[in-house]
Amino acid sequence: MHRHFFSLRIAAFVVLAAIAVGTIDLWLHGFVVVADPDRQIARATVRHVDGDVAMRAIADGFWAIRPQRAGRVVLTCVNGAEVPGQDVAPGRIVRLTVKADACTVARARGGA
């Protein structure tokens, strides 16, 4: 038997346990993810009663946040228009995908 057999087994168990705990935590406490495949969005925020909280850019065209209070997602386009998103709250899972014409429609409606 290899002398590192048990330590590698324990290390693998610890890594799998950490992934499981992180996944369960996200599903219980909720999260918000915004996907922008056409790269139209300049900024994504969650608007609360007491101000805006910026969402984190996790990759090119993707933003994420774990909301601490109830609010609403607001997307600011590159052309300056604001696209309203869904309502968010702690414990709720929200996934938004920005449509190809979302910013053009918001600009035409006067969302700037």
N, C-alpha and C positions, 0 to 999 in steps of 0.2 A: 504494500500500500504506500502511496506517495505521502511524504511527510506533511505536505500542505493541504491534503484533502479536506480536512475538517475546517481549516480557516477559510478556504475558498468557498465551501458550502455556506458557512456563516456569513461571509461577505455577500454572496449572492442573495441569501435570505434577507439581509438588511437592505440591500438595494431594492428588491421586490416589495418589501414592506413599506419603504419610503414612497415608492411610486403608488402603491395602493392607498396609503394614507393621504397623499396629495390629491389623488383622483376623488376620493370620497369627500375630502374637504371642499373641493371645487363644486361638486354636485350638491352638497348640503347647503353651502353658503351662496351659491350662485355666481354667475359671471356674465359679462356682456362682450361679444365679439362682433366687430364690424369688418366686413370684407369688401374691398373696392377693387375689383378686377381691372377696371378701366382707368384707374389712377386719377379720378376726378376730385377727390376729397383732399383738402389741404389740412383740415383739423377736425378732430372728433371730440366732442365734449358731452358730459352729462350735466344737464341744467337742473339744479336744485332750487329750492326757495331762497336759500342763502348764498347763491352764486354758482358759477360753473366749475366743474372739475374736469381737467383735461384727461382724455384717455391716452394710454401708452401705446406708442407705435411698436408693435412686436416684430413686424417684418414689413417689407415694402407692400403697401396696400392693405395692411391689417392693423387694427387697433383693438385693445382689450382693457377691461377694468373690472374690478370687483366692487360693485356699488355698496356704499355704506349707508346711504339714505335713498328714499324714493325720489325719482326724478324722471327726466326725459332725455333721450339721446338727441343731440343736435349736431348735424354734420355741416361744416362750412366748406363750400366748394372752392376750387381754384379761381373761378370767375366771381367769387364774392357772395354768391347766393347761399342761403341757409336751407337745408333740407331737414324737415322734422323727422325724427325716428320714433321708435316705440318707447313706451313707458318702461322704466326699470325699477327694481326694488331688491333689497337684500333677499337672498334665497331663491331668486328667480333666474332662469337661464334664458338669455336672449341672444339670438344670432341674427345679424342683419347683413344683407348683401345689397350693395348699391347698384341700382339698375343703370343701364347704359345712358339713358336720357334724363336721369334724375336731376342733374344740375341745370340742364337746359330748361326743363319744365319749371323748376323752382325759380329760375331767373325770369321766365316769362310771366309767372304769377306775381312777381314782385317780392321774392324772398330775400332780396339783398338789403 
